[in-house]
Amino acid sequence: MKRRRKRIKYFETGRYHINHITERYHYDFFKNNERVWMKVLHLSSYEICNVFTDDDTVLSAYLKLNGETSDFKVVMDNDDKKLNKKQSKTVIASIQQNDNFNCHGFTFLDSLFWFELDNEKVSIILKDDNYQECKRSDLKENGIGLYYNKHDNLVHSGRMIDGVLTSKFGINTLIIKGEDLMFKKYKSIIKEKSKYYNKG
């Protein structure tokens, strides 16, 4: 992706977007030696920005807004019943999240943006930024891995850092190091469909 003085080039559009993502968590939230499932609906606010491939194709990326009002969470039990305020506060205090960027923002945009990609958009990036497909064993520093489900849809991406394929686990704070953990966290990935690219 295009950079200016080694930083991602982008323009703010003055338009805004709210992401809504539901995550499931399995913890002993209430300290009673019982792990339970909870669902948290994360509502996160962003400014829509234009980012650019090396050939100047314009793509949209989301820049997280600052302040307490940029986030809102709805906590539900496993039967989709909303928890009361006190219970919700306890659950929220127990989870860790980072909605500034997702896996694709980590892979392509230096962890600055939440970046939604599909097969069509990633094909544009691969072509415009001169990525060359390679074997897993030939992946170089800052090379990328793309991961697909059984329907051949892109579901995850990662980047080679210090010799390890590294990625971001959704809205969570976890940075995944190594493909074994990646495949464990993303059950929908079909290993045989994974593709690898170095920048030419």
C-alpha positions in Angstrom: 0.0 0.0 0.0 1.2 3.5 -0.8 3.2 5.3 1.8 4.4 8.9 2.3 7.6 9.2 4.3 7.3 5.5 5.3 3.8 6.0 6.7 0.5 4.9 5.1 -0.9 7.6 2.9 -4.6 8.3 3.6 -7.2 11.0 3.4 -10.1 11.5 5.8 -13.4 11.7 4.0 -15.6 13.3 6.7 -17.9 10.2 6.5 -18.4 7.8 9.4 -19.1 4.1 10.0 -20.2 2.0 12.9 -18.9 -1.6 13.1 -21.0 -4.1 14.9 -19.2 -7.4 15.8 -20.4 -10.1 18.2 -17.7 -12.1 20.0 -18.2 -15.1 22.4 -16.1 -15.4 25.5 -15.7 -18.3 27.9 -14.4 -17.2 31.3 -15.1 -17.5 35.0 -16.5 -13.9 34.9 -18.1 -13.9 38.3 -15.3 -15.6 40.3 -17.5 -18.6 41.3 -15.2 -21.3 39.8 -17.6 -21.7 36.9 -16.7 -20.8 33.3 -19.7 -19.6 31.3 -20.2 -18.4 27.8 -21.1 -14.8 27.2 -21.7 -12.8 24.0 -20.6 -9.2 23.6 -21.9 -7.0 20.8 -19.2 -4.5 20.1 -20.3 -1.2 18.5 -17.3 0.8 17.4 -17.2 4.2 15.6 -14.8 5.1 12.8 -14.1 7.7 10.2 -14.0 6.3 6.7 -10.6 7.1 5.0 -9.3 6.6 1.6 -6.1 4.5 1.3 -4.2 3.8 -1.9 -2.5 0.9 -3.6 0.9 1.5 -5.2 -1.0 2.0 -8.5 -3.3 4.6 -6.8 -6.4 2.5 -6.7 -8.6 4.0 -3.9 -9.8 1.6 -1.1 -11.7 2.4 2.1 -10.4 1.8 5.5 -11.8 2.7 9.0 -9.8 5.0 11.4 -11.0 4.6 15.0 -12.5 7.6 16.7 -11.2 8.7 20.1 -13.2 9.2 23.3 -15.5 7.1 25.5 -18.5 7.6 23.3 -16.8 5.9 20.3 -17.6 2.5 21.8 -20.7 0.8 23.1 -21.1 -2.8 24.3 -24.1 -5.0 24.8 -23.5 -8.1 27.0 -25.7 -11.2 26.6 -25.7 -14.6 28.1 -25.6 -17.7 25.9 -29.4 -17.5 25.5 -29.2 -14.0 24.1 -30.6 -12.5 27.3 -29.2 -9.1 28.1 -27.3 -8.8 31.4 -28.0 -6.1 33.9 -25.7 -3.1 34.3 -23.7 -4.5 37.1 -23.2 -7.9 35.5 -22.3 -6.3 32.2 -19.7 -4.1 33.8 -18.1 -7.2 35.3 -18.0 -9.0 32.0 -16.6 -6.0 30.1 -13.9 -5.6 32.7 -12.8 -9.2 32.1 -12.3 -9.1 28.4 -9.5 -7.6 26.3 -10.2 -5.9 23.0 -8.4 -3.7 20.5 -10.8 -2.5 17.8 -8.3 0.0 16.3 -7.3 -2.6 13.6 -8.1 -6.1 12.5 -6.0 -8.8 10.8 -6.1 -7.1 7.4 -5.2 -3.7 8.9 -2.3 -5.4 10.6 -1.2 -7.2 7.4 -1.5 -4.3 4.9 -1.9 -1.0 6.8 0.7 -1.0 9.6 -2.0 -1.6 12.3 -3.5 1.9 11.8 -6.9 0.9 10.4 -9.8 -1.6 10.5 -9.6 -2.8 7.0 -12.4 -4.9 5.5 -11.2 -7.1 2.6 -12.9 -9.6 0.3 -11.5 -11.6 -2.6 -12.0 -8.8 -5.1 -10.2 -6.2 -3.1 -7.3 -8.3 -2.1 -6.8 -9.3 -5.8 -6.5 -5.6 -6.6 -3.9 -5.1 -3.8 -1.9 -8.2 -5.0 -1.8 -6.9 -8.6 -1.3 -3.1 -7.9 1.4 -3.7 -5.2 3.2 -6.3 -7.3 2.9 -9.3 -4.9 4.3 -12.6 -6.3 2.9 -15.9 -5.2 5.4 -18.2 -3.6 5.7 -21.4 -1.6 5.3 -21.2 2.2 9.0 -22.1 2.6 10.1 -19.2 0.3 8.2 -16.5 2.3 10.4 -13.6 3.1 10.3 -10.9 5.8 7.1 -8.8 5.3 5.7 -11.4 3.0 2.0 -12.2 3.5 -0.2 -15.2 4.1 -3.9 -15.2 2.9 -6.3 -17.7 4.4 -9.6 -19.0 2.9 -12.6 -21.0 4.0 -14.2 -23.9 2.2 -16.1 -21.5 -0.1 -12.8 -19.9 -1.2 -13.6 -16.7 0.6 -10.9 -14.7 2.3 -11.3 -15.0 6.1 -7.8 -14.0 7.5 -4.4 -12.7 6.7 -1.0 -12.4 8.3 2.5 -11.0 7.7 6.0 -12.5 8.2 7.7 -10.7 11.1 11.1 -11.8 12.4 10.7 -15.1 10.5 7.2 -15.8 12.1 3.9 -15.6 10.3 2.1 -13.1 12.6 -1.5 -11.9 12.6 -4.2 -10.2 14.7 -7.1 -12.1 16.2 -10.2 -10.2 15.3 -11.4 -7.5 17.7 -9.3 -9.1 20.5 -5.9 -7.8 21.7 -4.2 -11.1 20.9 -1.4 -11.1 18.3 -1.1 -14.6 16.9 2.4 -15.8 16.3 2.7 -18.9 14.1 0.3 -20.7 11.8 -0.5 -23.5 14.3 -2.2 -21.1 16.7 -3.8 -19.3 13.7 -5.4 -22.4 12.5 -6.5 -23.3 16.0 -8.3 -19.9 16.5 -9.8 -19.8 13.0 -11.7 -23.1 12.6 -13.1 -22.1 9.2 -9.6 -21.8 7.5 -8.9 -24.7 5.1 -5.1 -25.1 5.4 -4.7 -26.4 1.8 -6.3 -23.2 0.4 -3.7 -20.9 2.1 -1.7 -18.7 -0.3 1.6 -16.9 0.2 3.1 -13.9 -1.4 6.3 -11.8 -1.5 6.4 -8.3 -2.7 8.2 -8.1 -6.0 
